[in-house]
Amino acid sequence: MIRLDLEVNEVDFIAALLAQVPTGQTLQAGMSNLLPKIGQQAQESLQREKQEAMLAAAGVEQALG
């Protein structure tokens, strides 16, 4: 498995490219699950970043308090 570290605009670009591929060709290539998979990984990444930011903020508050 390969994990990519993509910016939001890069994910949007990939989604736009995939949207241009005819459905039949996408199914034939076995790539119909690609866009949902990219979306899921992007969502998971955002969740991790939010959690890390919350933990960092809590650490700063604790250090200052």
Secondary structure, DSSP 8 states (H G I E B T S, - for coil): -------HHHHHHHHHHHHHS-HHHHHHTT-TTHHHHHHHHHHHHHHHHHHHHHHHHHHHHHHH-
